Amino acid sequence: MSEFVIYHNPRCSKSRTALKLLQEHGVEPVVVRYLDDPPSAATLKRLLQQLDLPASALLRRGESACGQAGLDADSSEQQILQAMAEFPQLIERPVVVRGQRAVLGRPPEKVLELLD
């Protein structure tokens, strides 16, 4: 079985629920506390390719850091990636990866798609 990795924020109920669901199914993922250990722009780009999503789909627009990062509706993919690397609180969570596949755990039950 491929290793699971969860980009996790323990203060987020969706992230806690996703982690619990994995554990209930016998999966002990590698837990990346991305607020403490932010992913690089290159790592985020790879995750987005695995998710098959644009950077804007992983961006938490309601965070005040959006303004700090200078992001607006016209921001490019690269600008969003750089902002998320600099301000990891802008990253939507949780993201769970297994091998070459990844899902955004919203709703948390989406992580179960990786069990197949």
LUMFI-982654 format. One record per residue: residue number from 1; residue in three letters; y, z, x of N, C-alpha, C in turn. Coordinates in steps of 0.05 Angstrom, whole numbers, plus 5000, padded with zeros to 4 digits. Each point is the difference from the previous one (the first is absolute). Layout:
- pos code nyy nzz nxx cayy cazz caxx cyy czz cxx
- NUM ALA Y Z X Y Z X Y Z X
...
***
This chain:
- pos code nyy nzz nxx cayy cazz caxx cyy czz cxx
- 1 MET 4976 5000 5017 5024 5000 4983 5025 5000 5018
- 2 SER 5019 4983 4994 5025 4999 5015 5015 5025 4996
- 3 GLU 5015 5007 5021 5016 5024 4999 5023 4997 4980
- 4 PHE 5006 5020 4985 5023 5001 4982 5023 5013 5013
- 5 VAL 5024 4991 4995 5025 5012 5010 5018 5002 4976
- 6 ILE 5012 5024 4997 5020 5004 4978 5026 5007 5013
- 7 TYR 5021 4985 4993 5027 5007 5007 5010 5019 4979
- 8 HIS 5002 5025 5008 5001 5023 4981 5025 5016 5003
- 9 ASN 5010 5009 4977 5022 5020 4999 4989 5022 4983
- 10 PRO 4994 5023 5012 4988 5022 4985 5018 5012 4978
- 11 ARG 5026 4993 5001 5018 5010 4979 5000 4982 4975
- 12 CYS 4987 4977 5002 4999 4980 4978 4974 5004 4984
- 13 SER 5004 5004 4974 4976 5005 4983 4982 4975 4999
- 14 LYS 5011 4976 5000 4983 4976 5000 4983 4998 5025
- 15 SER 5012 5007 5023 4987 5000 5025 4978 5021 5001
- 16 ARG 5006 5024 4991 4980 5021 4999 4976 4993 4982
- 17 THR 5007 4988 4977 4979 4991 4981 4982 4979 5012
- 18 ALA 5012 4980 5013 4985 4979 5013 4981 5011 5022
- 19 LEU 5010 5018 5016 4983 5013 5020 4977 5015 4988
- 20 LYS 5006 5015 4979 4979 5015 4986 4979 4981 4988
- 21 LEU 5008 4978 4988 4981 4981 4989 4982 4989 5022
- 22 LEU 5011 4993 5023 4983 4990 5022 4980 5021 5008
- 23 GLN 5009 5025 5003 4983 5022 5009 4978 5005 4979
- 24 GLU 5007 4998 4974 4980 5004 4979 4978 4979 5001
- 25 HIS 5006 4977 5012 4981 4978 5003 4987 5000 5028
- 26 GLY 5002 5022 5014 4987 5003 5026 5014 4987 5023
- 27 VAL 5026 4993 4997 5015 4987 5021 5019 5020 5012
- 28 GLU 4999 5003 5026 5019 5017 5015 5017 4981 5017
- 29 PRO 5022 4991 4989 5017 4981 5014 5015 5012 5024
- 30 VAL 5008 4983 5018 5019 5008 5020 5026 5003 4985
- 31 VAL 5013 5023 5003 5025 5005 4986 5023 4996 5019
- 32 VAL 5017 4981 4994 5024 4995 5015 5024 5012 4984
- 33 ARG 5011 5021 5010 5023 5012 4987 5024 4984 5010
- 34 TYR 5006 4978 4986 5019 4980 5009 5029 5011 5003
- 35 LEU 5006 5022 4987 5027 5011 5003 5003 5013 5028
- 36 ASP 4977 5011 5010 5000 5013 5026 4994 4979 5022
- 37 ASP 4986 4979 4994 4992 4980 5019 5005 4972 4988
- 38 PRO 5025 4992 4999 5008 4975 4986 4987 4975 5012
- 39 PRO 4990 4983 4983 4989 4975 5010 5022 4982 5010
- 40 SER 4994 4983 5019 5019 4981 5011 5004 4977 4980
- 41 ALA 5021 4985 5004 5005 4976 4984 4976 4981 5001
- 42 ALA 4988 4998 5024 4976 4982 5003 4976 5010 4984
- 43 THR 4996 5027 5000 4978 5012 4984 5006 4995 4971
- 44 LEU 5024 5004 4991 5007 4996 4972 4996 4971 4992
- 45 LYS 5007 4982 5017 4996 4971 4995 4970 4994 4996
- 46 ARG 4983 5012 5017 4971 4996 4997 4990 5012 4974
- 47 LEU 5010 5024 4993 4992 5013 4975 5008 4982 4976
- 48 LEU 5023 4989 5001 5010 4983 4978 4982 4975 4998
- 49 GLN 4992 4989 5022 4982 4977 4999 4973 5008 4987
- 50 GLN 4990 5024 5007 4975 5009 4988 5004 5006 4970
- 51 LEU 5023 5010 4993 5006 5005 4972 5006 4975 4984
- 52 ASP 5007 4978 5015 5009 4975 4988 5025 5005 4982
- 53 LEU 5019 5015 5012 5025 5007 4986 5024 4994 5018
- 54 PRO 5023 4994 4989 5024 4999 5016 5010 5028 5006
- 55 ALA 5016 5002 5021 5011 5026 5008 5015 5014 4977
- 56 SER 5013 4984 4984 5015 5012 4978 4983 5015 4980
- 57 ALA 4974 4993 4998 4981 5013 4982 4992 5028 5010
- 58 LEU 5004 5005 5026 4992 5025 5012 5025 5018 5004
- 59 LEU 5023 4991 4991 5025 5014 5005 5007 5018 4977
- 60 ARG 5005 5025 5006 5009 5020 4980 5031 4998 4999
- 61 ARG 5009 4983 4981 5029 4994 4998 5017 5024 4991
- 62 GLY 4987 5019 4987 5016 5023 4990 5007 5021 5021
- 63 GLU 4989 4996 5024 5006 5020 5022 5028 4995 5011
- 64 SER 5013 5022 5006 5027 4998 5012 5000 4986 5027
- 65 ALA 4977 5000 5013 4998 4987 5026 5004 4970 4998
- 66 CYS 4996 4988 4976 5006 4972 4996 5029 4993 5008
- 67 GLY 5018 5017 4990 5028 4997 5007 5005 5004 5029
- 68 GLN 4988 5021 5011 5003 5006 5029 4991 4977 5017
- 69 ALA 4979 4986 4991 4989 4978 5015 5015 4974 4995
- 70 GLY 5019 5001 4981 5016 4976 4994 4985 4979 4984
- 71 LEU 4979 5008 4986 4984 4981 4984 5014 4994 4973
- 72 ASP 4997 4975 4992 5009 4993 4973 4982 4978 4990
- 73 ALA 5007 4988 4977 4982 4980 4987 4996 4976 5018
- 74 ASP 5018 4995 5019 4998 4976 5017 4987 5006 5027
- 75 SER 4989 5023 5003 4988 5007 5026 4975 4983 5005
- 76 SER 4997 4992 5025 4977 4983 5007 4975 5018 5004
- 77 GLU 4977 4987 5002 4975 5013 5005 5002 5017 5026
- 78 GLN 5011 4987 5021 5002 5014 5026 5019 5024 4998
- 79 GLN 5022 4998 4985 5018 5022 4997 4986 5023 4985
- 80 ILE 4985 4994 4980 4985 5020 4985 4979 5014 5018
- 81 LEU 4985 4984 5015 4980 5010 5018 5013 5019 5021
- 82 GLN 5022 4992 5011 5014 5017 5020 5009 5026 4987
- 83 ALA 5011 4998 4976 5010 5024 4986 4977 5019 4994
- 84 MET 4977 4989 4991 4978 5018 4994 4989 5013 5026
- 85 ALA 5001 4986 5022 4991 5011 5025 5019 5022 5009
- 86 GLU 5025 4997 4996 5020 5019 5008 5002 5024 4980
- 87 PHE 4997 4994 4974 5002 5020 4979 4973 4999 4984
- 88 PRO 4979 5013 5010 4974 4997 4987 4999 5011 4971
- 89 GLN 5019 5015 4992 5001 5009 4972 5004 4977 4981
- 90 LEU 5007 4977 5011 5004 4976 4983 4973 4986 4993
- 91 ILE 4979 5009 5013 4974 4987 4996 4987 5011 4975
- 92 GLU 4992 4982 4981 4985 5008 4976 4973 5011 5009
- 93 ARG 4990 5019 4986 4975 5012 5008 4982 5006 4975
- 94 PRO 4975 5004 5006 4986 4997 5026 4990 4972 5004
- 95 VAL 4997 4993 5025 4987 4975 5007 4973 5008 5012
- 96 VAL 4979 4987 4990 4973 5006 5011 4988 4974 5011
- 97 VAL 4989 5002 5024 4989 4977 5014 4971 5005 5005
- 98 ARG 4984 4978 4996 4972 5000 5008 4994 4973 5013
- 99 GLY 4996 5000 5026 4995 4975 5014 5025 4982 4997
- 100 GLN 4995 4976 4989 5022 4981 4997 5013 5001 4972
- 101 ARG 4990 5018 4983 5010 5003 4973 5018 5024 4998
- 102 ALA 5020 4999 4982 5018 5022 4995 5009 5000 4971
- 103 VAL 5006 5023 4990 5011 5002 4973 5023 5021 5001
- 104 LEU 5019 4996 4982 5021 5019 4994 4989 5018 4978
- 105 GLY 4998 5025 5004 4988 5018 4981 5018 5008 4977
- 106 ARG 5009 4980 4986 5016 5004 4976 4990 4982 4978
- 107 PRO 4985 5012 4981 4992 5028 4998 4979 5007 5021
- 108 PRO 4996 5027 5004 4982 5008 5021 4972 4989 4998
- 109 GLU 4991 4994 4976 4973 4989 4996 4996 4973 5013
- 110 LYS 5022 4986 5008 4997 4975 5014 4985 5002 5026
- 111 VAL 5001 5024 5012 4986 5004 5026 4970 4996 4997
- 112 LEU 4990 5004 4976 4971 4997 4995 4991 4971 5003
- 113 GLU 5018 4981 4998 4994 4972 5004 4988 4995 5028
- 114 LEU 5007 5017 5019 4991 4997 5028 4972 5010 5004
- 115 LEU 4988 5013 4980 4973 5010 5003 4978 4979 4997
- 116 ASP 5007 4977 4989 4980 4979 4996 4990 4989 5027
***
